[in-house]
Amino acid sequence: MSKSGEALLRALNSLMPDSHERLLEAKQDPLTYQQFFAGRSARSFASFGELDLTGWHVLDVGCGLGANIAHLFELGAESVTGLDISVTQAQCTQEMLRENRPELAKRTRFIGADASCMPFAANSFDALVAADTFEHVDDLEPTLRECARVLKPGGFLYAYFPPFYSPWGAHMVNWIRLPWCQVFFSEETVLNVARQFEAEGKSINSQLPPETRLSLGDGAIIPFVSHLTVKRFRQLAEGVNGWRIVTARLLPPNWRTSSFSNKVIQPVNRLPVVQEMFTAKAVFVMQKDTAVS
């Protein structure tokens, strides 16, 4: 353990503006949190291009609190199934939808299950969505194989995720304001500082409801992310027989300065060595071979 490293991280963190203030406020209530991300759904899904899900049966893998459900219906989905490993979140989402969007609740079902072993028959869905999901899946290979199994021939998987080495890829915003904290410091140092903030009452995490609270655990590795990189995802996706990558886009961070992004960040984002750090969102569209059943 490096006490000097922890002191430096604390000092740098204190200098950082709270760029996630609205997100942290939203996390204090499940419905507010769902609505916060629901407001971003159209913009996020636009990274896939023009989507028409008319008449399709869609599976939302890692649906969380159901932020994308309403938008999937706006895109024409006939039905949506939300799958999440957290039974608590699946139940909470189902209750919120019944109370606030009963017309959608009738065409939606939620299931608490592991995505690496889905309780669905083969070829069950026309499309799968995995929005900010795969970076939390520990063993992604069997999950991708399950995605291919339950997808109908010719069907699509729409996925995006922040790579682990991206500015906020460590998912430590409940405690740490410093971007790339997991790059500049060891994970053990980051976790120790976060635990200190929690013990001192200086983090919002301990005040959050179970649906949005995170557990730091007692290890030296950040427990709620899978350390997924763009390179690793490509390797795993290309290793699944019977489907292909149709689209792959690496979106740079949005620091509200388009000229800076266009002139500096986007060119840097093309360099293999550092592109993981300057990709805020990796976007992939995959299609299952029509000959595979």
C-alpha positions as CSV (number, residue, x, y, z in Angstrom):
1,M,0.0,0.0,0.0
2,S,1.4,3.4,-0.9
3,K,0.4,6.1,1.6
4,S,2.0,8.8,-0.6
5,G,0.0,7.6,-3.6
6,E,-3.2,7.8,-1.6
7,A,-2.3,11.3,-0.4
8,L,-1.7,12.4,-4.0
9,L,-4.9,10.9,-5.2
10,R,-6.9,12.7,-2.4
11,A,-5.2,16.0,-3.3
12,L,-5.8,15.7,-7.0
13,N,-9.4,14.6,-6.4
14,S,-10.0,17.7,-4.3
15,L,-9.1,19.9,-7.2
16,M,-11.5,18.2,-9.6
17,P,-14.9,19.8,-10.4
18,D,-17.9,17.5,-9.7
19,S,-18.8,16.8,-13.3
20,H,-21.2,14.0,-12.3
21,E,-23.3,16.1,-9.9
22,R,-26.6,15.5,-11.8
23,L,-25.9,11.8,-12.1
24,L,-25.2,11.4,-8.4
25,E,-28.3,13.3,-7.5
26,A,-30.3,11.0,-9.8
27,K,-28.9,8.0,-8.1
28,Q,-30.6,8.9,-4.8
29,D,-33.9,7.6,-6.1
30,P,-34.5,4.6,-8.5
31,L,-37.2,6.4,-10.5
32,T,-35.1,9.6,-10.9
33,Y,-32.1,7.5,-11.9
34,Q,-34.2,5.6,-14.5
35,Q,-35.6,8.9,-15.9
36,F,-32.1,10.5,-16.0
37,F,-30.8,7.8,-18.3
38,A,-34.1,7.4,-20.2
39,G,-33.6,11.1,-21.2
40,R,-30.3,10.0,-22.9
41,S,-31.6,6.9,-24.6
42,A,-32.4,8.5,-28.0
43,R,-29.0,10.2,-28.2
44,S,-27.2,7.0,-27.1
45,F,-29.0,4.7,-29.5
46,A,-28.3,7.2,-32.3
47,S,-24.7,5.9,-32.3
48,F,-26.1,2.7,-33.9
49,G,-27.5,4.6,-36.9
50,E,-31.2,4.6,-37.8
51,L,-33.0,1.8,-36.1
52,D,-36.4,0.4,-37.0
53,L,-37.5,-2.3,-34.5
54,T,-41.1,-2.4,-35.8
55,G,-42.8,-5.7,-34.8
56,W,-39.6,-7.1,-33.2
57,H,-39.3,-8.9,-29.9
58,V,-36.3,-7.4,-28.1
59,L,-34.2,-8.6,-25.3
60,D,-32.5,-5.9,-23.1
61,V,-29.4,-7.7,-21.7
62,G,-28.5,-6.1,-18.3
63,C,-31.5,-3.9,-18.3
64,G,-30.8,-2.4,-14.9
65,L,-33.6,0.0,-14.0
66,G,-35.0,-0.1,-17.4
67,A,-33.8,3.3,-18.8
68,N,-34.1,2.1,-22.4
69,I,-37.4,0.4,-22.3
70,A,-39.6,3.3,-23.4
71,H,-37.2,4.2,-26.2
72,L,-37.2,0.6,-27.5
73,F,-41.0,0.8,-27.9
74,E,-40.7,4.2,-29.5
75,L,-38.4,2.5,-32.1
76,G,-41.3,0.1,-32.8
77,A,-40.6,-3.0,-30.6
78,E,-43.6,-5.3,-30.3
79,S,-42.3,-6.6,-26.9
80,V,-39.3,-6.1,-24.6
81,T,-37.8,-8.6,-22.2
82,G,-35.5,-7.1,-19.5
83,L,-32.8,-9.4,-18.2
84,D,-30.6,-8.5,-15.3
85,I,-28.5,-10.5,-12.8
86,S,-29.9,-8.4,-10.0
87,V,-33.3,-9.7,-9.0
88,T,-33.7,-6.6,-6.9
89,Q,-33.3,-4.3,-9.9
90,A,-35.5,-6.4,-12.1
91,Q,-38.3,-6.4,-9.6
92,C,-37.9,-2.7,-8.9
93,T,-38.0,-1.9,-12.6
94,Q,-41.1,-4.0,-13.2
95,E,-42.9,-2.1,-10.3
96,M,-41.9,1.3,-11.6
97,L,-43.1,0.5,-15.1
98,R,-46.5,-0.7,-13.8
99,E,-47.0,2.4,-11.8
100,N,-45.7,5.0,-14.3
101,R,-46.1,3.4,-17.8
102,P,-48.9,0.7,-17.4
103,E,-49.4,0.7,-21.2
104,L,-45.8,-0.5,-21.7
105,A,-45.8,-2.8,-18.7
106,K,-48.3,-5.0,-20.5
107,R,-45.8,-5.7,-23.3
108,T,-42.8,-6.0,-21.1
109,R,-41.5,-8.7,-18.8
110,F,-38.5,-8.7,-16.4
111,I,-36.3,-11.7,-15.4
112,G,-33.6,-11.9,-12.9
113,A,-31.0,-14.2,-14.3
114,D,-27.3,-14.6,-15.3
115,A,-26.7,-13.6,-19.0
116,S,-24.2,-16.4,-19.4
117,C,-27.1,-18.9,-18.9
118,M,-30.3,-17.4,-20.2
119,P,-33.6,-19.0,-19.5
120,F,-34.8,-18.7,-23.1
121,A,-35.1,-21.1,-26.1
122,A,-32.8,-20.7,-29.0
123,N,-33.8,-18.2,-31.7
124,S,-36.2,-16.3,-29.4
125,F,-35.5,-12.7,-30.1
126,D,-35.2,-10.5,-33.2
127,A,-32.8,-8.1,-31.6
128,L,-30.7,-7.8,-28.4
129,V,-29.6,-4.6,-26.7
130,A,-26.6,-4.4,-24.3
131,A,-26.3,-0.8,-23.2
132,D,-23.5,-0.2,-20.7
133,T,-23.7,-3.8,-19.8
134,F,-20.7,-5.8,-21.0
135,E,-18.2,-3.8,-18.9
136,H,-19.8,-5.4,-15.9
137,V,-19.8,-9.0,-17.1
138,D,-17.0,-11.0,-15.5
139,D,-16.9,-13.9,-18.0
140,L,-18.0,-12.4,-21.2
141,E,-17.3,-15.2,-23.6
142,P,-20.2,-17.5,-22.5
143,T,-22.5,-14.4,-22.4
144,L,-21.7,-13.6,-26.0
145,R,-22.4,-17.2,-27.0
146,E,-25.7,-17.1,-25.2
147,C,-26.6,-13.9,-27.0
148,A,-25.9,-15.6,-30.3
149,R,-28.0,-18.7,-29.2
150,V,-31.1,-16.8,-28.3
151,L,-30.9,-14.4,-31.3
152,K,-32.9,-15.4,-34.4
153,P,-30.9,-15.9,-37.6
154,G,-30.4,-12.5,-39.2
155,G,-31.0,-10.8,-35.9
156,F,-28.9,-8.0,-34.5
157,L,-27.0,-7.3,-31.2
158,Y,-26.7,-3.6,-30.4
159,A,-24.0,-3.0,-27.8
160,Y,-22.1,-0.1,-26.4
161,F,-19.8,0.1,-23.3
162,P,-17.0,2.4,-21.9
163,P,-13.6,0.6,-22.1
164,F,-11.9,0.1,-18.7
165,Y,-9.1,2.6,-19.5
166,S,-11.5,5.4,-20.6
167,P,-11.8,8.5,-18.4
168,W,-14.6,7.1,-16.3
169,G,-14.1,3.4,-17.1
170,A,-13.4,2.5,-13.5
171,H,-17.0,3.5,-12.5
172,M,-15.7,5.1,-9.3
173,V,-17.7,8.3,-9.6
174,N,-19.5,7.6,-6.4
175,W,-16.2,8.4,-4.7
176,I,-13.6,9.7,-7.1
177,R,-13.8,12.8,-9.4
178,L,-10.4,12.3,-11.1
179,P,-10.7,11.0,-14.6
180,W,-8.4,8.1,-15.5
181,C,-7.9,7.4,-11.8
182,Q,-7.4,3.7,-12.6
183,V,-4.7,4.6,-15.1
184,F,-2.7,7.0,-13.0
185,F,-3.0,5.0,-9.8
186,S,-3.2,1.3,-8.8
187,E,-6.6,-0.1,-8.3
188,E,-5.7,-0.8,-4.7
189,T,-4.8,2.8,-4.1
190,V,-8.1,3.9,-5.7
191,L,-10.1,1.5,-3.6
192,N,-8.3,2.5,-0.4
193,V,-9.0,6.2,-1.0
194,A,-12.7,5.4,-1.8
195,R,-12.9,3.4,1.4
196,Q,-11.5,6.3,3.4
197,F,-14.0,8.7,1.8
198,E,-16.8,6.3,2.7
199,A,-15.6,5.9,6.3
200,E,-15.3,9.7,6.6
201,G,-18.8,10.3,5.2
202,K,-17.4,12.1,2.2
203,S,-18.9,9.9,-0.5
204,I,-22.5,9.7,-1.6
205,N,-22.4,5.9,-2.0
206,S,-23.4,5.0,1.5
207,Q,-26.5,7.2,1.2
208,L,-27.8,5.6,-1.9
209,P,-30.7,3.0,-2.1
210,P,-29.8,-0.6,-2.7
211,E,-30.7,-0.3,-6.4
212,T,-27.9,2.3,-7.1
213,R,-25.4,1.6,-4.3
214,L,-22.1,-0.1,-5.1
215,S,-19.9,-2.3,-2.9
216,L,-16.2,-1.8,-2.8
217,G,-15.6,-5.2,-1.3
218,D,-12.4,-5.8,0.6
219,G,-10.0,-6.8,-2.2
220,A,-7.4,-4.9,-4.3
221,I,-9.3,-5.1,-7.6
222,I,-12.3,-2.9,-8.5
223,P,-15.1,-5.5,-8.1
224,F,-18.0,-4.1,-10.2
225,V,-16.3,-3.8,-13.5
226,S,-14.8,-6.5,-15.8
227,H,-11.8,-4.5,-17.0
228,L,-13.1,-4.9,-20.6
229,T,-11.1,-3.3,-23.4
230,V,-12.0,-2.7,-27.0
231,K,-9.3,-5.1,-28.1
232,R,-10.6,-7.9,-25.8
233,F,-14.2,-7.4,-26.9
234,R,-13.2,-7.7,-30.6
235,Q,-11.3,-10.9,-29.8
236,L,-14.3,-12.4,-28.0
237,A,-16.9,-11.3,-30.5
238,E,-14.9,-12.5,-33.5
239,G,-14.5,-15.9,-31.7
240,V,-18.3,-16.6,-31.6
241,N,-19.2,-18.7,-34.6
242,G,-22.1,-17.7,-36.8
243,W,-22.2,-14.0,-36.5
244,R,-20.2,-11.0,-37.6
245,I,-19.4,-7.4,-36.6
246,V,-21.4,-5.1,-38.8
247,T,-20.4,-1.8,-37.2
248,A,-17.6,-0.8,-34.8
249,R,-17.3,2.8,-33.7
250,L,-15.1,4.3,-31.0
251,L,-16.6,7.6,-29.7
252,P,-14.3,10.1,-28.0
253,P,-15.2,11.8,-24.7
254,N,-17.6,14.7,-25.0
255,W,-16.0,17.6,-23.2
256,R,-18.4,20.1,-24.7
257,T,-15.7,21.5,-27.0
258,S,-16.3,20.1,-30.4
259,S,-13.3,21.9,-32.0
260,F,-11.0,20.4,-29.4
261,S,-12.5,17.0,-30.0
262,N,-12.2,17.2,-33.7
263,K,-8.7,18.6,-33.8
264,V,-7.0,16.6,-31.0
265,I,-9.1,13.8,-29.5
266,Q,-10.4,12.1,-32.6
267,P,-6.9,11.8,-34.3
268,V,-5.4,10.5,-31.1
269,N,-8.3,8.0,-30.8
270,R,-7.0,6.3,-34.0
271,L,-3.7,5.4,-32.4
272,P,-3.9,1.7,-31.2
273,V,-1.7,2.3,-28.1
274,V,-3.8,5.0,-26.6
275,Q,-7.2,4.6,-28.2
276,E,-8.5,2.7,-25.2
277,M,-7.9,5.8,-23.0
278,F,-9.6,8.2,-25.5
279,T,-12.7,6.1,-26.3
280,A,-15.6,7.1,-24.0
281,K,-18.0,4.6,-25.7
282,A,-17.2,1.6,-27.9
283,V,-20.2,0.9,-30.1
284,F,-20.7,-2.4,-31.8
285,V,-23.5,-3.9,-34.0
286,M,-23.3,-7.6,-34.7
287,Q,-25.5,-9.8,-36.9
288,K,-26.2,-13.5,-36.7
289,D,-25.7,-15.4,-39.9
290,T,-29.0,-16.3,-41.5
291,A,-27.8,-19.8,-42.1
292,V,-27.3,-20.4,-38.4
293,S,-30.2,-21.8,-36.3
